[in-house]
Amino acid sequence: MKKKNNELPVIPKKSFLVRLHEEKYLQFMAILGIIWMLIFNYIPMYGILIAFKKNFFITTPLFSKKFFTTPWATNGGFQHFLNFFKDEEFFNVMANTLGISILKLIFNFTLPIVFALLLNEVRNMRFKKAVQTITYMPHFLSWVVLGGILTTWLGEGGLFNELLIKMGLLKEGVAFLAYPKYFWAITVLSDLWKELGWSAIIYLAAISGIDQEMYEAAKVDGASRWKQIWTITLPSIAPTVTIMFILAVGGLLNTNFDQILVLNNPLNAPRSNVLDIYVYQTAMRGMRYSYASAIGLFKSVIAFILLFIANQVTKKLNDTSLF
């Protein structure tokens, strides 16, 4: 039977087993990833039961008979959650966590987008690569190293004090990390310094995928560079920005434990005692593992709710979502 000139050839559909055999190496790699996820992400979720147990000791194996016979906490197993809500540190911990996280969402989420847009406009490739290299470098240093650098710079005789004194803004050195009022600003700015260049990579990649003919057409129509950014670049990378925003909102209660642990001290504790630090101190120093697990589970539930809300809102606004 002859096929017409405007008809495409019909490709026979392969069975599942045939495709599975042809893609056996890809399937093998995928299976390894699934096994890794099951071992390290799903099986440990059994430990959530610790949050509902009356008293849990770190020497008790999770799958032992002793663990199963450990009595449940009162009030249907939710006593630890109720104790956290009644804790005198609850409001302070939540205020610090949300305060730092919201500031990071405002500045450390938007500024990498602006940085990527500005960097994309640079035509001198040597200068562009130099800026990229300089801004990427801090990302590859751990917070242990950067924390030591910042502690030195922000000390009474540190770099920042010397600069401010020479500029006439200060008369004598100030130990910035000893004052709670400076801690939020130090946390947000130091995180921006470390992650600005790295966070901009994904936006630069999205910008590089934009069809250049759109810019050529805009130039013919007389559009300025600012007009091209506003009407072509930003709408084109909007889906990428939306996905990153959803993930950022989902991690709103994550204040970067490593950073806070390195920079906090007893003097700035009123503004540095965030949820992650409180859980760490409760578990490792207070030996209250069930109580700390309950706080961690509370944090995870709130994060899921925020992720779901952000996903639904963005789906309604611009039809872009994770699920």
N, C-alpha and C positions, 0 to 999 in steps of 0.2 A: 504494500500500500504506500503510495507516494504521499509525502507530506507537503503541504502548501508552503510557499516561500515565506509567508509571514508567521508561520508556526515554529515554536522552539522545540527542539528534540526532547522527548520525554525520558528523564533519567530514572531508571528503576530504583525503587526504594529498597535499601538494604535492611536486613533483619537486625534485631538488637544484638544477637550473638555474633553476627558477622562484624558489626561495627565494634563490638567489644574486643574481638580478636584483633582487628586492625589497629585499635588504639590501646593495645595492652600495656605499652610502656607509659603512656599518659595516665592510664587508669591506675597503674602501679604507683606512680608518683602521687596521684590523688588519694589513694588508699593510705599511703604513709602519712599524709597530712591529716586525714580523718582519724587515724589511730593516735597521732600526737594530740589532736584536739580532745579526743575522748579521755586520754590519760591525764592530761594537764588542765583541761577546762571543765569537763563534765563529771568525771568520777570525784574530784575534790568537792563538788557541790554537795556531796553527802555530808560534808562537815558543817553545812548550814544548821544541822540539828543541834550543834553546840550552843547556838544562840537561844535555844529553847530548853536547855538543860539547867538544872539548879546550880550545880557546881561542876565545872570541868577542869581537870588537871592535865597539863601538857604530857604527863607520863602515861596517860590513858590512851591505848591504841583505839583508833576510830572503829575498827571492825571487831573489837573484842567483846566478850560477854559483859565485862565490867562497864563498857560504854553503854550497852543496851540497858543494863540494870540501873544506870545513873538516874535518879529521879528527875522528873520534869519540873520546871520552874512553876511557881504558883500563877494564878490568874490565867489558866489555860496555856501556860508556857510563855506568856508575854510579859512576865514580871520585869525582865531586864530592860525591855523597851520602855515600860512605864517608869522605871527608875531613871532612865536616861532623860526622859521628858521632864522629870521632876528635879533633875540634877541642877545645882546652882550654877554650874558652868555651861548649861545647855544654850542659853541665849547668847552668851559671849562667844562660845565656840561657833555657833551657827552664824552669828553676825560677822565674825572674822572670816569664816569660810566663804560666805556669800559676798562679802565686801571685796575680798581679793579676787574672787572668781569673776564677778561682774566687771570689775575694772580691767581684768585681763581680757574679757570678752569684748569690751568696748575698744580698748586700745590695741591689744596684741592680736586681735583678729582682723581689725580693719586696716591697721598700718602696713602689714605685709602685702595687702592688696594694692594699697597706694604705692608702696615701694616697687612692686612688680610693674605697675603701670608706668611709673617714672623711669624705671630701668629699661623698659621696653622702648622708650623714646630716645635713649642714648644711641647716637650713631657712631661714636668712636669706639670700636670694638675692643681696643686695648684697655681703654679706661673702663668700659663696661665689665670686662673680665676681671680687672683688678678690684672693682667694687664688689663684684660677686664673691670673689675669693675672700676678701676681708670680712664680709658680712657672714659668710658661711662658717668661717673658722671657729668661732666660739661654740657652735653647736657640737663640735667633736670633742670638746673638753667636758669632763664630768663636773657636777656641781660641787664635788669635794675640792677640785682644783679652783674653780671659779669662786667658790665660797671663801677659800683662803685668800684669793686675790682681793675680793670685795671687802673682807674683814680688814685687810691691810690698808686698802685705799680709803675706807670710811673711818679709820681710826683717827684719833686726835692729831697725830702727826702724819697722816696719810696724804695721798695725792690730792684728793678733793679739798681737804682743808687748806692745803698750801695754795691751791689755785684760788679758792674763795677769799683767802686772806690777802693774796696779792692783788685781787680784783677789788678789794675794799669792801666786800660783802660780809666778811666776818672779822672780828678783832682777835679772836683766839680760836683754837681748834675745838671741834665738837665731835664727840664719839656718837656718830649717828645711830649705830645699832644699839646704843644704850637707851634710846628714847623711843617709846612705843609709837608716838605720833608720826615718825618717819618710816615705820616698818612697811606699811602698805605700799608707799611710793617706791621704796627700795626694791621690794619684791616684784612689782609690776615692771619697773624700768630694767631691772637686771634680767628678768625673763625675756623682755623685748630685745635687749642687747644680745642675748644668747641665741634666740630663735628667729629673729627678723629675716635674715637671709635664707635660712633653711625653709621657713614657712612660705616664702615667696616662690619657691621652686615650682610648686604645683600650679600656681597661677601663671607663671612664665611659660610653663608647658602648655597650658590651656590657650594662652595668647598666641603661641607659635603655631597652633593648629587652625587659626582663623584664616579663611580664604583671603589671600592678598588682593584678589581682584575687587573685593568690596572696598578696600582702601583706595585703589586706583580709580574706581567709579566715583568715590566720594571726592577725590582730588579734582576730578573733571568737573564735578558739580560746584566746586569752590569751597568745600568744607575745610575748616581749619583743623589743626591737630587736636585741639580741645574738643571740637565737634565730632571728630572721628572717634575719639576715646569714648565720648558720651553716647554716641549712636551706634557704634560698631563693636568696640572692644568690650565695654561693660555688658551689653546684652549677650554677647557671644560667650563670655565666661560666667554668666549668671548661674547656669546649672552647677558648675563647679563650686562657686561661692556658696550656693544653697546647700549642697551636700556637706561642705566643710562647716557651715554654720550649724547644721543639725548635729553633727558630731561634737562640735564645741559646746552646744547647749547640753547634750547628753553627758558631757564630762564637766558640767558646771561645778560640781562639788569636789572635783579633783584639783587641789591647789598646788600640785607638784610637791609631793612629800619630800623628795631629796633636797629641793631648794630651801624649803621652810626648815627642815631639820638642821641644815648647815648654818642658816642665818639666825635662827632663834636663840634666845638666851633668857635667863630669868628676869632680866631687866625689861625686855620688850615683850614678855609673855602675855600681857593683857591684849596685845594686838596680833600676836603670832601664834596663839593657841588655836589652831584650826582643827577640823574634824580628824584629819589623818594623824596629826600629832597627838591628839587626845586619845585616839584608839591605840596608838603605839605606846604611849605612857601608861594607859590603863592595863594593857596586856603584858608588856615587858617589865614594867616597874611595879605595877599594882597586882600582877598575877591574877587578874580577874578576866579569864579567857572567855567565859560565857558572856559576860557583860560587854566586852570588846567586840565579840562576834556579832552580838545583837546590834551594836552601833554600826558596824560595817555592813550588815544586812540592810539596816535602815537606809544607809547611804546608797546602796545598790538599787533599792526599790524606788527611791526618789529620782535617781539618775534615769531609770527606765521610764518613769512617768514623764520626766522632762523631755527625754528623747522622743517618746510617742507624741507628746503635744507639739513639739517643734516639727516633727515629721508631718503631722496632720495640717498644721498651719501653712507650711511651705507648699504642701500639695494643693491646698485651696488657693493660695496666692499665685503661684506660677507653675503649677502642675509638675513640680519636681520633688521627689521624695526618695527615701531609702527603701521603703516597702509600702 
